[in-house]
Amino acid sequence: MFIATKPQPKPKERGPQINEEIRDREVRLLSPEGEQLGIVSAREALRQAEELNLDLVKISPTATPPVCKIMDYGKYRYERAKKDKEARKNSKVVEVKEIRLSYKIDIHDFNTKLEQSKKFLAAGHKLKVAIRFRGREMAHSILGKQTMLRFAEEVAELATVEREPRLEGRQMLMFLAPKK
């Protein structure tokens, strides 16, 4: 048997309590300029906020008594969103670029991979250097480690070894981070 249910409303974003949501008896009231107006009842604080055509916002609910400020809540939310957006824009996402080598790589191919990795490191990206061993190549993992260490030496002026070459299954990995 099928029972129809109403779609559940999305939960309201939890922000600070404003105006009638404040249920405390007494609050420490701050003016729009940030001056302390003393400890007053929540009704009195709400009345003062309405006289100024502003909102009463609980900014510190854990204090005793809770701290409320008279402010324009819409403007406050707008400026906070703008600040958050600016912070996201300025944060730098570090990408991990991967370079695949072979333990029997030729010198020209090695130099090509080296130049490419130098570009990545100069751009501030981390580098994951990998050598994949197939079949009987597993017997030559020491040669793969030597190739990786030679690679790390070549980029030593741009990068530091974050994790030494380590064999994980059929793959040897090494991580390099750009020098600051």
Contacts in CASP RR format, 6 or more apart in sequence:
PFRMAT RR
TARGET T0000
AUTHOR 0000-0000-0000
METHOD contacts of the structure
MODEL  1
MFIATKPQPKPKERGPQINEEIRDREVRLLSPEGEQLGIVSAREALRQAE
ELNLDLVKISPTATPPVCKIMDYGKYRYERAKKDKEARKNSKVVEVKEIR
LSYKIDIHDFNTKLEQSKKFLAAGHKLKVAIRFRGREMAHSILGKQTMLR
FAEEVAELATVEREPRLEGRQMLMFLAPKK
16 57 0 8 1.000
16 58 0 8 1.000
16 59 0 8 1.000
16 61 0 8 1.000
17 57 0 8 1.000
17 58 0 8 1.000
17 61 0 8 1.000
18 55 0 8 1.000
18 56 0 8 1.000
18 57 0 8 1.000
18 58 0 8 1.000
18 73 0 8 1.000
19 46 0 8 1.000
19 49 0 8 1.000
19 55 0 8 1.000
19 56 0 8 1.000
20 46 0 8 1.000
21 58 0 8 1.000
22 42 0 8 1.000
22 45 0 8 1.000
22 46 0 8 1.000
22 56 0 8 1.000
22 58 0 8 1.000
22 66 0 8 1.000
22 68 0 8 1.000
23 42 0 8 1.000
24 42 0 8 1.000
24 58 0 8 1.000
24 65 0 8 1.000
24 66 0 8 1.000
25 41 0 8 1.000
25 42 0 8 1.000
25 65 0 8 1.000
26 39 0 8 1.000
26 40 0 8 1.000
26 41 0 8 1.000
26 42 0 8 1.000
26 65 0 8 1.000
27 39 0 8 1.000
27 40 0 8 1.000
27 41 0 8 1.000
27 42 0 8 1.000
27 45 0 8 1.000
27 58 0 8 1.000
27 65 0 8 1.000
27 66 0 8 1.000
27 67 0 8 1.000
27 68 0 8 1.000
28 36 0 8 1.000
28 38 0 8 1.000
28 39 0 8 1.000
28 63 0 8 1.000
28 65 0 8 1.000
28 66 0 8 1.000
28 67 0 8 1.000
28 68 0 8 1.000
29 36 0 8 1.000
29 37 0 8 1.000
29 38 0 8 1.000
29 39 0 8 1.000
29 40 0 8 1.000
29 45 0 8 1.000
29 48 0 8 1.000
29 68 0 8 1.000
29 69 0 8 1.000
29 70 0 8 1.000
30 36 0 8 1.000
30 37 0 8 1.000
30 59 0 8 1.000
30 67 0 8 1.000
30 68 0 8 1.000
30 69 0 8 1.000
30 70 0 8 1.000
31 37 0 8 1.000
31 69 0 8 1.000
31 70 0 8 1.000
32 52 0 8 1.000
32 54 0 8 1.000
32 69 0 8 1.000
32 70 0 8 1.000
32 71 0 8 1.000
32 72 0 8 1.000
34 69 0 8 1.000
37 48 0 8 1.000
39 65 0 8 1.000
40 48 0 8 1.000
42 56 0 8 1.000
42 68 0 8 1.000
45 56 0 8 1.000
45 68 0 8 1.000
45 70 0 8 1.000
46 56 0 8 1.000
48 56 0 8 1.000
48 70 0 8 1.000
49 55 0 8 1.000
49 56 0 8 1.000
49 70 0 8 1.000
52 70 0 8 1.000
54 70 0 8 1.000
54 71 0 8 1.000
54 72 0 8 1.000
54 73 0 8 1.000
55 70 0 8 1.000
55 71 0 8 1.000
55 72 0 8 1.000
55 73 0 8 1.000
55 74 0 8 1.000
56 68 0 8 1.000
56 69 0 8 1.000
56 70 0 8 1.000
57 68 0 8 1.000
57 69 0 8 1.000
57 70 0 8 1.000
57 71 0 8 1.000
57 73 0 8 1.000
57 76 0 8 1.000
58 66 0 8 1.000
58 67 0 8 1.000
58 68 0 8 1.000
59 67 0 8 1.000
59 68 0 8 1.000
59 69 0 8 1.000
60 66 0 8 1.000
60 67 0 8 1.000
94 124 0 8 1.000
94 125 0 8 1.000
94 126 0 8 1.000
95 125 0 8 1.000
95 126 0 8 1.000
96 125 0 8 1.000
96 126 0 8 1.000
96 127 0 8 1.000
96 128 0 8 1.000
96 175 0 8 1.000
97 117 0 8 1.000
97 120 0 8 1.000
97 125 0 8 1.000
97 126 0 8 1.000
97 127 0 8 1.000
97 128 0 8 1.000
98 127 0 8 1.000
98 128 0 8 1.000
98 129 0 8 1.000
98 130 0 8 1.000
99 113 0 8 1.000
99 116 0 8 1.000
99 117 0 8 1.000
99 120 0 8 1.000
99 127 0 8 1.000
99 128 0 8 1.000
99 129 0 8 1.000
99 130 0 8 1.000
100 130 0 8 1.000
100 131 0 8 1.000
100 132 0 8 1.000
101 110 0 8 1.000
101 113 0 8 1.000
101 129 0 8 1.000
101 130 0 8 1.000
101 131 0 8 1.000
101 144 0 8 1.000
101 147 0 8 1.000
101 148 0 8 1.000
101 151 0 8 1.000
102 131 0 8 1.000
102 132 0 8 1.000
102 147 0 8 1.000
103 131 0 8 1.000
103 133 0 8 1.000
103 137 0 8 1.000
103 140 0 8 1.000
103 141 0 8 1.000
103 143 0 8 1.000
103 144 0 8 1.000
103 146 0 8 1.000
103 147 0 8 1.000
104 143 0 8 1.000
105 113 0 8 1.000
105 147 0 8 1.000
110 147 0 8 1.000
110 151 0 8 1.000
113 151 0 8 1.000
114 151 0 8 1.000
114 154 0 8 1.000
114 155 0 8 1.000
117 127 0 8 1.000
117 129 0 8 1.000
117 151 0 8 1.000
117 155 0 8 1.000
117 176 0 8 1.000
118 155 0 8 1.000
118 158 0 8 1.000
120 127 0 8 1.000
121 127 0 8 1.000
121 155 0 8 1.000
121 158 0 8 1.000
121 159 0 8 1.000
121 176 0 8 1.000
121 178 0 8 1.000
122 158 0 8 1.000
122 178 0 8 1.000
124 178 0 8 1.000
125 178 0 8 1.000
126 162 0 8 1.000
126 175 0 8 1.000
126 176 0 8 1.000
126 177 0 8 1.000
126 178 0 8 1.000
127 155 0 8 1.000
127 159 0 8 1.000
127 175 0 8 1.000
127 176 0 8 1.000
127 177 0 8 1.000
128 173 0 8 1.000
128 174 0 8 1.000
128 175 0 8 1.000
129 148 0 8 1.000
129 151 0 8 1.000
129 152 0 8 1.000
129 165 0 8 1.000
129 173 0 8 1.000
129 174 0 8 1.000
129 175 0 8 1.000
129 176 0 8 1.000
130 171 0 8 1.000
130 172 0 8 1.000
130 173 0 8 1.000
130 174 0 8 1.000
131 144 0 8 1.000
131 147 0 8 1.000
131 148 0 8 1.000
131 171 0 8 1.000
131 172 0 8 1.000
132 170 0 8 1.000
132 171 0 8 1.000
133 140 0 8 1.000
133 141 0 8 1.000
133 170 0 8 1.000
133 171 0 8 1.000
133 172 0 8 1.000
134 170 0 8 1.000
135 170 0 8 1.000
138 170 0 8 1.000
141 167 0 8 1.000
141 172 0 8 1.000
144 165 0 8 1.000
144 172 0 8 1.000
145 165 0 8 1.000
145 172 0 8 1.000
148 165 0 8 1.000
148 172 0 8 1.000
148 174 0 8 1.000
149 165 0 8 1.000
151 174 0 8 1.000
152 159 0 8 1.000
152 161 0 8 1.000
152 174 0 8 1.000
152 176 0 8 1.000
155 176 0 8 1.000
157 179 0 8 1.000
158 178 0 8 1.000
158 179 0 8 1.000
159 176 0 8 1.000
159 177 0 8 1.000
159 178 0 8 1.000
159 179 0 8 1.000
160 176 0 8 1.000
160 177 0 8 1.000
160 179 0 8 1.000
161 174 0 8 1.000
161 175 0 8 1.000
161 176 0 8 1.000
162 175 0 8 1.000
162 176 0 8 1.000
162 177 0 8 1.000
163 173 0 8 1.000
163 174 0 8 1.000
163 175 0 8 1.000
164 174 0 8 1.000
165 172 0 8 1.000
165 173 0 8 1.000
165 174 0 8 1.000
166 172 0 8 1.000
166 173 0 8 1.000
166 174 0 8 1.000
END
